[in-house]
Amino acid sequence: MEHQLARKPRVLCLHAFRISGKIFEKQTEVWPEFVRETMDLVFIDAPFPAEGGSGVQGEFDPPYYEWFQFNQGVALTSVPKIKFVMLICGGKFGGSNFSSPKLAQNAFSSPIECPSLHFLGEKDIGLTNGIELLDSFVDPVVINHPQGHVVPKLDEKGLETMIKFIEKVHQELL
């Protein structure tokens, strides 16, 4: 199978709560190099230093960052049109367990039509919110894996699904 693409899709990689772009980049190294090379992965740090401990302390060194802090505001208040998303351990903000903030209510007020790939771990503490998030997308593609709240290692089926998704996105961007 040919995995080289003429122009790679650029992927803005937003890290999880209280880690960093550098840590997230390191975590994606569980994916085969040829898969990572099909995309132009851009890892950035959130704008706010973490206000508390990180779940990766002891495994990865600081600094750690957060995307929003209630006393300072929310990052990414204005972004260009998103062409596709890949969500690892993504969940619907607020979910069914909590009331959704107005920002989340606005974001999910109509179906999200861009192509989406969702990685759902059966041992992920946020699995319910991840499943709820699927309903917000038109035609979501899902890779289920047996792991928890991590960037998953891909089995043969997951790898095939991811490659097909990347190829589809690439075709749509041409």
N, C-alpha and C positions, 0 to 999 in steps of 0.2 A: 504494500500500500504506500502510495506517495504521500509524504507528510510535509513537503516543502510548499509554501504558499508564496505567490509572487509578491504580494504586499500583506504583511501580517496585520491582523486586527489589533489595534492598540487597546489594552485593558488597564484601566485605572484600578489598582488593587488597594482597597480600603481595609485596613487591618481590623482585628477584633478589639474588644474592650480591654484597655490597659495592656496593650503590647505595643509594637512599633512596625513600621514598614520593613525594616531590616529583619525583624523576627518573622514576620509573615512570609517574606521572601525565602528565608531559611526553611520554614515549614512546608512550602510548596515543593521543596526538593524531594519529597516522597513520590512526586509524579515523575514519570520518565522524562529525560531531557528532551527527547524529540517532541514530546507534547508541549512542554514549556516553550520550545523554540518555534512553535507554530503561531505564537502570539508575542506581541511587543508588550511585556508586562512592566508596568510602571508602579512601583511601590512608594507610597508617601507616608509621612507621619501625620497623625491628627494634630490639630493646632494647640491642644491643651495638655500640659503635663498631667500625668495621672495623679489623682487625689486619693491615694489608697494603695493597698497591695495589689499585686498582679497574680493571676493564676499560673503564670509561667516563671515566677521567682524560683531561683534555684536551678532552673533549666536554661533560662536565658537571662543575660545581664540587662540591667536598665540602660537607657531610660525607657519608660513606658508612657503611652499617651492615650488620650480620650478624645472622642469626636464631639462631645458636648459636656458642658458643666452648667448646672442650673443657675449658678450665680454669674456666668459669663455669656451664655448664649449657645447657639448651635452652629456648627460648621456647615459648609456647603449649602448656604441659603440660596444660591443662584448657580445653576449648572446648565451647560448646554444640553440639547436633546440627547437622551441616552439611547443608543442603538441596540444594545443587548446587555444582559446582566448574567453573571455567574455568582451564585450565592452559596457560600460554604457555611453551614450552620446558621443560615439566615432565618429570621423569624419575624412574624408580624408584630410590630412595635405595640406594646400594650397587650395584645392577644386577647383571648377570651377571659383570662384570669384577672385582668386589670382594665380600668377604663382607659381608652385611647386618648392621648393628648390631641388637641385640635390639629396640630401639624400632621399627625398620623391619620386622623380622620380625613383631612384634605387629600393626603397622598393616596389613600385607598378609596376615594369616593367614586372612581370609575375604574373599569378593568385596565390593567397595564398591558399594553399590546406589544411591547418589544419582546424579542426572543429571550427566553430565560432558561438557565440551567441551574437546578437546585441539587445540592448534595445534602442528603438527609441520613444521619447516623441513628441506628436503632437504639444506641445507648446514650444519645445526646440528651442532656437535661432539658434542652429547648425544643425537642422534637415536636411537641404539640403545636408550638408557635410556628415551627417550620412548615408543618402540614397546613395550618390555617393560612399561611402566606400563599400557598399554591393557589388558593381560590381567588387571589387578587390578580393573577396573571391569566392571559389568554394563552392556552396551549403550552403550559410549562413542561419542560423536559426534566426528568428526575433521575438521579443516580442514588440509589439506596445502598448503604454500606453498613457493616456490622459494628462499626466503631462508635466512638462518642463524639464529643465536641472538639473535633480536630480536622485538619486538612487530611482527608482520607487517602490511604494507599488505594490505588485503583486495581480492581480485579479485571479480568479479560472483558467482561460485559460492560463494566463501568468505563474502561478505557475506550472501548468501541463507541459507546454513547457519547463520551466527551469529544472524541475525534469527529464524529458525525456532526455534533453541534458546532464545533469550531469551523468545519468545512461549510456548513450551512450559513453561518454568520459571515464567513469570508465571501461567499457567493452573493449574499444580500448587500454587502458593502461595495462590491465592484460596480 
